[in-house]
């Protein structure tokens, strides 16, 4: 059986490899980007950006102090189970 002479979409081995690749890629994506930690990090980043825009006008909070607040906020968010 010569795989390269046949149409690849009719070849069951090629389709099996493509389905396996898609399945593994989907599982890795969901594991890496659909976790509580990632959601909390994105939430903290978004919140810090909003706060820095609001606070820069009045000069109440410096950027370095805001960056120090963020890790503890992420840990609290993870303990709660999400934003």
C-alpha positions, 0 to 999 in steps of 0.5 A: 500500500503506497500512501503517497499515490492515494488521495490523503483524505481517503487514507485511513492512516493519514486521517487517524494521525490528523485526528490524533494530532487534533485531539492531543492539541485540544487537550493541551490547550484546555489544560494550559489555557482553561485553568483557574490560575490562568483566569486569575492571572488575566483577571489580575492583569486586567484589574491592574490595568484599570486601576493604573489608568484610574490612579495615574490621574490622581497619582495615588498609587505607584506602578511598583506598588500596584505590581506588589499587590497583584501576586497576593490578589492572584493567590486569593483568586486561586483559593476562591476558585476563580474571579 
